[in-house]
Amino acid sequence: MADRETLEGELKRLNAMVDEAEARLGAHSVKPVLMQRLFELEEARDAVKRQLKVLSEKDAQGPG
């Protein structure tokens, strides 16, 4: 598992990519490929969030 700093950087990058993908979506006639890309980015972002949560839980348990 990656370290916290790496995961936080990845989360920031993915959030920016999600924001960009959302901005590219039009109000009408959304292209399926754009929606698929948005879903993939959101899934990747959620995976990083889960990894950060696991790290936080391990930190809270202390050494050992």
PDB file of N, CA, C and O in Angstrom:
ATOM      1  N   MET A   1       0.845  -1.177   0.000  1.00  0.00           N
ATOM      2  CA  MET A   1       0.000   0.000   0.000  1.00  0.00           C
ATOM      3  C   MET A   1       0.893   1.244   0.000  1.00  0.00           C
ATOM      4  O   MET A   1       1.933   1.284   0.657  1.00  0.00           O
ATOM      5  N   ALA A   2       0.466   2.239  -0.741  1.00  0.00           N
ATOM      6  CA  ALA A   2       1.228   3.478  -0.840  1.00  0.00           C
ATOM      7  C   ALA A   2       1.167   4.252   0.476  1.00  0.00           C
ATOM      8  O   ALA A   2       0.308   3.999   1.321  1.00  0.00           O
ATOM      9  N   ASP A   3       2.085   5.189   0.632  1.00  0.00           N
ATOM     10  CA  ASP A   3       2.075   5.988   1.847  1.00  0.00           C
ATOM     11  C   ASP A   3       1.030   7.101   1.739  1.00  0.00           C
ATOM     12  O   ASP A   3       0.506   7.384   0.662  1.00  0.00           O
ATOM     13  N   ARG A   4       0.745   7.719   2.880  1.00  0.00           N
ATOM     14  CA  ARG A   4      -0.306   8.724   2.958  1.00  0.00           C
ATOM     15  C   ARG A   4      -0.057   9.892   1.991  1.00  0.00           C
ATOM     16  O   ARG A   4      -0.981  10.341   1.313  1.00  0.00           O
ATOM     17  N   GLU A   5       1.164  10.372   1.928  1.00  0.00           N
ATOM     18  CA  GLU A   5       1.481  11.520   1.071  1.00  0.00           C
ATOM     19  C   GLU A   5       1.202  11.203  -0.393  1.00  0.00           C
ATOM     20  O   GLU A   5       0.644  12.027  -1.116  1.00  0.00           O
ATOM     21  N   THR A   6       1.588  10.020  -0.822  1.00  0.00           N
ATOM     22  CA  THR A   6       1.351   9.599  -2.200  1.00  0.00           C
ATOM     23  C   THR A   6      -0.138   9.503  -2.482  1.00  0.00           C
ATOM     24  O   THR A   6      -0.613   9.967  -3.518  1.00  0.00           O
ATOM     25  N   LEU A   7      -0.875   8.898  -1.554  1.00  0.00           N
ATOM     26  CA  LEU A   7      -2.317   8.753  -1.737  1.00  0.00           C
ATOM     27  C   LEU A   7      -3.027  10.104  -1.755  1.00  0.00           C
ATOM     28  O   LEU A   7      -3.952  10.310  -2.541  1.00  0.00           O
ATOM     29  N   GLU A   8      -2.602  11.014  -0.902  1.00  0.00           N
ATOM     30  CA  GLU A   8      -3.229  12.333  -0.884  1.00  0.00           C
ATOM     31  C   GLU A   8      -2.946  13.087  -2.185  1.00  0.00           C
ATOM     32  O   GLU A   8      -3.815  13.800  -2.687  1.00  0.00           O
ATOM     33  N   GLY A   9      -1.752  12.937  -2.726  1.00  0.00           N
ATOM     34  CA  GLY A   9      -1.434  13.539  -4.022  1.00  0.00           C
ATOM     35  C   GLY A   9      -2.275  12.944  -5.133  1.00  0.00           C
ATOM     36  O   GLY A   9      -2.768  13.662  -6.003  1.00  0.00           O
ATOM     37  N   GLU A  10      -2.436  11.634  -5.103  1.00  0.00           N
ATOM     38  CA  GLU A  10      -3.267  10.949  -6.097  1.00  0.00           C
ATOM     39  C   GLU A  10      -4.721  11.384  -5.976  1.00  0.00           C
ATOM     40  O   GLU A  10      -5.397  11.585  -6.984  1.00  0.00           O
ATOM     41  N   LEU A  11      -5.201  11.529  -4.753  1.00  0.00           N
ATOM     42  CA  LEU A  11      -6.576  11.969  -4.539  1.00  0.00           C
ATOM     43  C   LEU A  11      -6.781  13.376  -5.103  1.00  0.00           C
ATOM     44  O   LEU A  11      -7.796  13.650  -5.744  1.00  0.00           O
ATOM     45  N   LYS A  12      -5.839  14.245  -4.870  1.00  0.00           N
ATOM     46  CA  LYS A  12      -5.921  15.618  -5.395  1.00  0.00           C
ATOM     47  C   LYS A  12      -5.952  15.596  -6.919  1.00  0.00           C
ATOM     48  O   LYS A  12      -6.743  16.304  -7.543  1.00  0.00           O
ATOM     49  N   ARG A  13      -5.085  14.780  -7.513  1.00  0.00           N
ATOM     50  CA  ARG A  13      -5.025  14.666  -8.979  1.00  0.00           C
ATOM     51  C   ARG A  13      -6.341  14.127  -9.532  1.00  0.00           C
ATOM     52  O   ARG A  13      -6.866  14.644 -10.518  1.00  0.00           O
ATOM     53  N   LEU A  14      -6.872  13.083  -8.889  1.00  0.00           N
ATOM     54  CA  LEU A  14      -8.124  12.496  -9.361  1.00  0.00           C
ATOM     55  C   LEU A  14      -9.303  13.454  -9.191  1.00  0.00           C
ATOM     56  O   LEU A  14     -10.184  13.513 -10.049  1.00  0.00           O
ATOM     57  N   ASN A  15      -9.321  14.196  -8.097  1.00  0.00           N
ATOM     58  CA  ASN A  15     -10.389  15.183  -7.908  1.00  0.00           C
ATOM     59  C   ASN A  15     -10.365  16.223  -9.029  1.00  0.00           C
ATOM     60  O   ASN A  15     -11.413  16.622  -9.537  1.00  0.00           O
ATOM     61  N   ALA A  16      -9.175  16.651  -9.404  1.00  0.00           N
ATOM     62  CA  ALA A  16      -9.058  17.624 -10.495  1.00  0.00           C
ATOM     63  C   ALA A  16      -9.533  17.016 -11.816  1.00  0.00           C
ATOM     64  O   ALA A  16     -10.188  17.685 -12.616  1.00  0.00           O
ATOM     65  N   MET A  17      -9.201  15.760 -12.035  1.00  0.00           N
ATOM     66  CA  MET A  17      -9.617  15.095 -13.264  1.00  0.00           C
ATOM     67  C   MET A  17     -11.128  14.888 -13.302  1.00  0.00           C
ATOM     68  O   MET A  17     -11.747  15.024 -14.357  1.00  0.00           O
ATOM     69  N   VAL A  18     -11.724  14.558 -12.153  1.00  0.00           N
ATOM     70  CA  VAL A  18     -13.180  14.418 -12.077  1.00  0.00           C
ATOM     71  C   VAL A  18     -13.840  15.764 -12.370  1.00  0.00           C
ATOM     72  O   VAL A  18     -14.801  15.836 -13.135  1.00  0.00           O
ATOM     73  N   ASP A  19     -13.320  16.826 -11.760  1.00  0.00           N
ATOM     74  CA  ASP A  19     -13.869  18.162 -12.008  1.00  0.00           C
ATOM     75  C   ASP A  19     -13.796  18.520 -13.489  1.00  0.00           C
ATOM     76  O   ASP A  19     -14.743  19.067 -14.052  1.00  0.00           O
ATOM     77  N   GLU A  20     -12.664  18.206 -14.110  1.00  0.00           N
ATOM     78  CA  GLU A  20     -12.495  18.494 -15.536  1.00  0.00           C
ATOM     79  C   GLU A  20     -13.472  17.677 -16.381  1.00  0.00           C
ATOM     80  O   GLU A  20     -14.074  18.200 -17.318  1.00  0.00           O
ATOM     81  N   ALA A  21     -13.627  16.400 -16.049  1.00  0.00           N
ATOM     82  CA  ALA A  21     -14.545  15.544 -16.799  1.00  0.00           C
ATOM     83  C   ALA A  21     -15.981  16.025 -16.645  1.00  0.00           C
ATOM     84  O   ALA A  21     -16.750  16.020 -17.606  1.00  0.00           O
ATOM     85  N   GLU A  22     -16.340  16.439 -15.438  1.00  0.00           N
ATOM     86  CA  GLU A  22     -17.695  16.957 -15.213  1.00  0.00           C
ATOM     87  C   GLU A  22     -17.927  18.233 -16.007  1.00  0.00           C
ATOM     88  O   GLU A  22     -19.021  18.453 -16.528  1.00  0.00           O
ATOM     89  N   ALA A  23     -16.907  19.070 -16.101  1.00  0.00           N
ATOM     90  CA  ALA A  23     -17.034  20.327 -16.846  1.00  0.00           C
ATOM     91  C   ALA A  23     -17.207  20.062 -18.338  1.00  0.00           C
ATOM     92  O   ALA A  23     -17.826  20.861 -19.041  1.00  0.00           O
ATOM     93  N   ARG A  24     -16.674  18.963 -18.818  1.00  0.00           N
ATOM     94  CA  ARG A  24     -16.775  18.628 -20.242  1.00  0.00           C
ATOM     95  C   ARG A  24     -18.139  18.067 -20.611  1.00  0.00           C
ATOM     96  O   ARG A  24     -18.506  18.044 -21.785  1.00  0.00           O
ATOM     97  N   LEU A  25     -18.891  17.617 -19.615  1.00  0.00           N
ATOM     98  CA  LEU A  25     -20.213  17.076 -19.896  1.00  0.00           C
ATOM     99  C   LEU A  25     -21.156  18.227 -20.242  1.00  0.00           C
ATOM    100  O   LEU A  25     -21.203  19.239 -19.543  1.00  0.00           O
ATOM    101  N   GLY A  26     -21.874  18.062 -21.290  1.00  0.00           N
ATOM    102  CA  GLY A  26     -22.865  19.066 -21.651  1.00  0.00           C
ATOM    103  C   GLY A  26     -24.172  18.784 -20.939  1.00  0.00           C
ATOM    104  O   GLY A  26     -24.373  17.707 -20.377  1.00  0.00           O
ATOM    105  N   ALA A  27     -25.041  19.747 -20.970  1.00  0.00           N
ATOM    106  CA  ALA A  27     -26.348  19.564 -20.342  1.00  0.00           C
ATOM    107  C   ALA A  27     -27.216  18.607 -21.162  1.00  0.00           C
ATOM    108  O   ALA A  27     -28.144  17.991 -20.637  1.00  0.00           O
ATOM    109  N   HIS A  28     -26.907  18.494 -22.438  1.00  0.00           N
ATOM    110  CA  HIS A  28     -27.699  17.650 -23.332  1.00  0.00           C
ATOM    111  C   HIS A  28     -26.770  16.762 -24.144  1.00  0.00           C
ATOM    112  O   HIS A  28     -25.615  17.109 -24.388  1.00  0.00           O
ATOM    113  N   SER A  29     -27.276  15.638 -24.548  1.00  0.00           N
ATOM    114  CA  SER A  29     -26.557  14.725 -25.441  1.00  0.00           C
ATOM    115  C   SER A  29     -25.161  14.387 -24.944  1.00  0.00           C
ATOM    116  O   SER A  29     -24.172  14.609 -25.642  1.00  0.00           O
ATOM    117  N   VAL A  30     -25.089  13.853 -23.745  1.00  0.00           N
ATOM    118  CA  VAL A  30     -23.805  13.462 -23.176  1.00  0.00           C
ATOM    119  C   VAL A  30     -23.288  12.224 -23.909  1.00  0.00           C
ATOM    120  O   VAL A  30     -24.012  11.245 -24.093  1.00  0.00           O
ATOM    121  N   LYS A  31     -22.032  12.288 -24.318  1.00  0.00           N
ATOM    122  CA  LYS A  31     -21.427  11.165 -25.029  1.00  0.00           C
ATOM    123  C   LYS A  31     -21.129  10.043 -24.030  1.00  0.00           C
ATOM    124  O   LYS A  31     -20.593  10.290 -22.950  1.00  0.00           O
ATOM    125  N   PRO A  32     -21.480   8.816 -24.401  1.00  0.00           N
ATOM    126  CA  PRO A  32     -21.233   7.682 -23.495  1.00  0.00           C
ATOM    127  C   PRO A  32     -19.770   7.548 -23.084  1.00  0.00           C
ATOM    128  O   PRO A  32     -19.483   7.185 -21.943  1.00  0.00           O
ATOM    129  N   VAL A  33     -18.844   7.835 -23.992  1.00  0.00           N
ATOM    130  CA  VAL A  33     -17.427   7.695 -23.661  1.00  0.00           C
ATOM    131  C   VAL A  33     -17.039   8.677 -22.553  1.00  0.00           C
ATOM    132  O   VAL A  33     -16.201   8.348 -21.714  1.00  0.00           O
ATOM    133  N   LEU A  34     -17.628   9.869 -22.533  1.00  0.00           N
ATOM    134  CA  LEU A  34     -17.334  10.835 -21.477  1.00  0.00           C
ATOM    135  C   LEU A  34     -17.914  10.381 -20.140  1.00  0.00           C
ATOM    136  O   LEU A  34     -17.283  10.536 -19.095  1.00  0.00           O
ATOM    137  N   MET A  35     -19.105   9.826 -20.184  1.00  0.00           N
ATOM    138  CA  MET A  35     -19.706   9.318 -18.943  1.00  0.00           C
ATOM    139  C   MET A  35     -18.892   8.146 -18.403  1.00  0.00           C
ATOM    140  O   MET A  35     -18.673   8.053 -17.195  1.00  0.00           O
ATOM    141  N   GLN A  36     -18.444   7.257 -19.273  1.00  0.00           N
ATOM    142  CA  GLN A  36     -17.641   6.107 -18.855  1.00  0.00           C
ATOM    143  C   GLN A  36     -16.354   6.577 -18.201  1.00  0.00           C
ATOM    144  O   GLN A  36     -15.947   6.043 -17.169  1.00  0.00           O
ATOM    145  N   ARG A  37     -15.713   7.573 -18.796  1.00  0.00           N
ATOM    146  CA  ARG A  37     -14.469   8.105 -18.230  1.00  0.00           C
ATOM    147  C   ARG A  37     -14.718   8.711 -16.857  1.00  0.00           C
ATOM    148  O   ARG A  37     -13.926   8.515 -15.936  1.00  0.00           O
ATOM    149  N   LEU A  38     -15.813   9.444 -16.718  1.00  0.00           N
ATOM    150  CA  LEU A  38     -16.163  10.033 -15.429  1.00  0.00           C
ATOM    151  C   LEU A  38     -16.369   8.933 -14.386  1.00  0.00           C
ATOM    152  O   LEU A  38     -15.873   9.041 -13.264  1.00  0.00           O
ATOM    153  N   PHE A  39     -17.091   7.888 -14.750  1.00  0.00           N
ATOM    154  CA  PHE A  39     -17.321   6.779 -13.812  1.00  0.00           C
ATOM    155  C   PHE A  39     -16.003   6.123 -13.405  1.00  0.00           C
ATOM    156  O   PHE A  39     -15.811   5.796 -12.234  1.00  0.00           O
ATOM    157  N   GLU A  40     -15.104   5.929 -14.354  1.00  0.00           N
ATOM    158  CA  GLU A  40     -13.808   5.321 -14.047  1.00  0.00           C
ATOM    159  C   GLU A  40     -12.999   6.191 -13.084  1.00  0.00           C
ATOM    160  O   GLU A  40     -12.380   5.691 -12.145  1.00  0.00           O
ATOM    161  N   LEU A  41     -13.016   7.492 -13.334  1.00  0.00           N
ATOM    162  CA  LEU A  41     -12.285   8.407 -12.451  1.00  0.00           C
ATOM    163  C   LEU A  41     -12.887   8.404 -11.048  1.00  0.00           C
ATOM    164  O   LEU A  41     -12.159   8.408 -10.056  1.00  0.00           O
ATOM    165  N   GLU A  42     -14.204   8.396 -10.969  1.00  0.00           N
ATOM    166  CA  GLU A  42     -14.858   8.373  -9.660  1.00  0.00           C
ATOM    167  C   GLU A  42     -14.545   7.085  -8.903  1.00  0.00           C
ATOM    168  O   GLU A  42     -14.353   7.106  -7.687  1.00  0.00           O
ATOM    169  N   GLU A  43     -14.495   5.968  -9.620  1.00  0.00           N
ATOM    170  CA  GLU A  43     -14.151   4.696  -8.979  1.00  0.00           C
ATOM    171  C   GLU A  43     -12.718   4.712  -8.468  1.00  0.00           C
ATOM    172  O   GLU A  43     -12.444   4.242  -7.364  1.00  0.00           O
ATOM    173  N   ALA A  44     -11.806   5.251  -9.265  1.00  0.00           N
ATOM    174  CA  ALA A  44     -10.406   5.344  -8.843  1.00  0.00           C
ATOM    175  C   ALA A  44     -10.279   6.252  -7.621  1.00  0.00           C
ATOM    176  O   ALA A  44      -9.540   5.946  -6.686  1.00  0.00           O
ATOM    177  N   ARG A  45     -11.006   7.373  -7.637  1.00  0.00           N
ATOM    178  CA  ARG A  45     -10.985   8.296  -6.502  1.00  0.00           C
ATOM    179  C   ARG A  45     -11.521   7.612  -5.243  1.00  0.00           C
ATOM    180  O   ARG A  45     -10.953   7.768  -4.163  1.00  0.00           O
ATOM    181  N   ASP A  46     -12.606   6.861  -5.380  1.00  0.00           N
ATOM    182  CA  ASP A  46     -13.172   6.159  -4.228  1.00  0.00           C
ATOM    183  C   ASP A  46     -12.210   5.111  -3.677  1.00  0.00           C
ATOM    184  O   ASP A  46     -12.141   4.903  -2.465  1.00  0.00           O
ATOM    185  N   ALA A  47     -11.473   4.456  -4.558  1.00  0.00           N
ATOM    186  CA  ALA A  47     -10.493   3.461  -4.114  1.00  0.00           C
ATOM    187  C   ALA A  47      -9.384   4.116  -3.297  1.00  0.00           C
ATOM    188  O   ALA A  47      -8.947   3.568  -2.286  1.00  0.00           O
ATOM    189  N   VAL A  48      -8.931   5.288  -3.736  1.00  0.00           N
ATOM    190  CA  VAL A  48      -7.894   6.009  -2.990  1.00  0.00           C
ATOM    191  C   VAL A  48      -8.443   6.456  -1.636  1.00  0.00           C
ATOM    192  O   VAL A  48      -7.746   6.373  -0.625  1.00  0.00           O
ATOM    193  N   LYS A  49      -9.677   6.926  -1.612  1.00  0.00           N
ATOM    194  CA  LYS A  49     -10.296   7.332  -0.346  1.00  0.00           C
ATOM    195  C   LYS A  49     -10.362   6.153   0.627  1.00  0.00           C
ATOM    196  O   LYS A  49     -10.121   6.315   1.823  1.00  0.00           O
ATOM    197  N   ARG A  50     -10.692   4.963   0.104  1.00  0.00           N
ATOM    198  CA  ARG A  50     -10.748   3.772   0.964  1.00  0.00           C
ATOM    199  C   ARG A  50      -9.371   3.444   1.523  1.00  0.00           C
ATOM    200  O   ARG A  50      -9.247   3.079   2.692  1.00  0.00           O
ATOM    201  N   GLN A  51      -8.335   3.570   0.699  1.00  0.00           N
ATOM    202  CA  GLN A  51      -6.975   3.302   1.165  1.00  0.00           C
ATOM    203  C   GLN A  51      -6.565   4.298   2.247  1.00  0.00           C
ATOM    204  O   GLN A  51      -5.923   3.925   3.229  1.00  0.00           O
ATOM    205  N   LEU A  52      -6.935   5.560   2.066  1.00  0.00           N
ATOM    206  CA  LEU A  52      -6.619   6.567   3.084  1.00  0.00           C
ATOM    207  C   LEU A  52      -7.358   6.265   4.390  1.00  0.00           C
ATOM    208  O   LEU A  52      -6.820   6.481   5.476  1.00  0.00           O
ATOM    209  N   LYS A  53      -8.576   5.772   4.283  1.00  0.00           N
ATOM    210  CA  LYS A  53      -9.346   5.423   5.477  1.00  0.00           C
ATOM    211  C   LYS A  53      -8.670   4.284   6.226  1.00  0.00           C
ATOM    212  O   LYS A  53      -8.586   4.309   7.454  1.00  0.00           O
ATOM    213  N   VAL A  54      -8.191   3.290   5.497  1.00  0.00           N
ATOM    214  CA  VAL A  54      -7.492   2.170   6.127  1.00  0.00           C
ATOM    215  C   VAL A  54      -6.240   2.669   6.844  1.00  0.00           C
ATOM    216  O   VAL A  54      -5.955   2.253   7.967  1.00  0.00           O
ATOM    217  N   LEU A  55      -5.500   3.553   6.197  1.00  0.00           N
ATOM    218  CA  LEU A  55      -4.301   4.111   6.834  1.00  0.00           C
ATOM    219  C   LEU A  55      -4.664   4.874   8.109  1.00  0.00           C
ATOM    220  O   LEU A  55      -3.982   4.751   9.126  1.00  0.00           O
ATOM    221  N   SER A  56      -5.726   5.651   8.051  1.00  0.00           N
ATOM    222  CA  SER A  56      -6.160   6.409   9.228  1.00  0.00           C
ATOM    223  C   SER A  56      -6.546   5.479  10.369  1.00  0.00           C
ATOM    224  O   SER A  56      -6.223   5.741  11.528  1.00  0.00           O
ATOM    225  N   GLU A  57      -7.228   4.405  10.043  1.00  0.00           N
ATOM    226  CA  GLU A  57      -7.625   3.439  11.067  1.00  0.00           C
ATOM    227  C   GLU A  57      -6.407   2.766  11.680  1.00  0.00           C
ATOM    228  O   GLU A  57      -6.361   2.539  12.889  1.00  0.00           O
ATOM    229  N   LYS A  58      -5.419   2.446  10.850  1.00  0.00           N
ATOM    230  CA  LYS A  58      -4.182   1.847  11.370  1.00  0.00           C
ATOM    231  C   LYS A  58      -3.437   2.821  12.278  1.00  0.00           C
ATOM    232  O   LYS A  58      -2.905   2.435  13.318  1.00  0.00           O
ATOM    233  N   ASP A  59      -3.407   4.099  11.866  1.00  0.00           N
ATOM    234  CA  ASP A  59      -2.764   5.126  12.678  1.00  0.00           C
ATOM    235  C   ASP A  59      -3.449   5.279  14.035  1.00  0.00           C
ATOM    236  O   ASP A  59      -2.792   5.475  15.058  1.00  0.00           O
ATOM    237  N   ALA A  60      -4.780   5.185  14.026  1.00  0.00           N
ATOM    238  CA  ALA A  60      -5.538   5.340  15.266  1.00  0.00           C
ATOM    239  C   ALA A  60      -5.296   4.182  16.225  1.00  0.00           C
ATOM    240  O   ALA A  60      -5.394   4.354  17.440  1.00  0.00           O
ATOM    241  N   GLN A  61      -4.978   2.993  15.685  1.00  0.00           N
ATOM    242  CA  GLN A  61      -4.724   1.830  16.518  1.00  0.00           C
ATOM    243  C   GLN A  61      -3.352   1.889  17.166  1.00  0.00           C
ATOM    244  O   GLN A  61      -3.086   1.207  18.156  1.00  0.00           O
ATOM    245  N   GLY A  62      -2.501   2.698  16.602  1.00  0.00           N
ATOM    246  CA  GLY A  62      -1.170   2.821  17.167  1.00  0.00           C
ATOM    247  C   GLY A  62      -0.225   1.761  16.639  1.00  0.00           C
ATOM    248  O   GLY A  62      -0.613   0.932  15.815  1.00  0.00           O
ATOM    249  N   PRO A  63       1.020   1.783  17.110  1.00  0.00           N
ATOM    250  CA  PRO A  63       2.007   0.803  16.641  1.00  0.00           C
ATOM    251  C   PRO A  63       1.669  -0.607  17.058  1.00  0.00           C
ATOM    252  O   PRO A  63       1.127  -0.880  18.129  1.00  0.00           O
ATOM    253  N   GLY A  64       2.023  -1.476  16.147  1.00  0.00           N
ATOM    254  CA  GLY A  64       1.926  -2.768  16.569  1.00  0.00           C
ATOM    255  C   GLY A  64       1.285  -3.894  16.208  1.00  0.00           C
ATOM    256  O   GLY A  64       1.444  -4.929  16.856  1.00  0.00           O
TER     257      GLY A  64
END
